[in-house]
Amino acid sequence: MAIKNVKVFSLVLLLLVHGALFDTALPAYAIDDDSITAGDQWTVLTLASDGAWGTASDFYIGRAITFAIGDCRAMSKRPIGCGANFITTRGGWGVAMLCGHETIIAKGRQLADAERAVARREIELRQVYHRDMAPCVRAATVDPDGAVVGPYLHAKDVQ
């Protein structure tokens, strides 16, 4: 049973990497009617440890991931790190926080849910892993329609 799960995971990972490298999409579902709204799209929010972030919305999850990582790379000063941490949501909020070089990204149906998830993660990091972690600043907030809600952090603002 475990070998089968590893094979499935490997296949999914391979497809995601292929989509990110070659700008192809993995279909999230078939689009066949005109009643689809913005909340039906996948929204992705990614944050790198240098403060660069990216977001994108698309009906295909692979394309949304690819475009969000591309946005982050355009803002980043480093060649790697933009795809290391991201969230995906449909019709939910996304919040990205930067605490020094530690990233925290969370999602929730309501903005308050996402903010509570970020706060829980910050508390966990401070109590268990990084007692001297730098103060956190909000890098980006994404609403259920995929729009960025300011104010937000620019990568140039991070030391």
Secondary structure, 3 states (H helix, E strand, C coil): CHHHHHHHHHHHHHHHHHHHHHCCCCCCCCCCCCCCCHHHCEEEEEECCCCCEEEEEECCHHHHHHHHHHHHHHHCCCCCCCCCCEEEECCCEEEEEEECCEEEEEEECCHHHHHHHHHHHHHHHHHHHCCCCCCEEEEEEECCCCCEECCCCCHHHCC
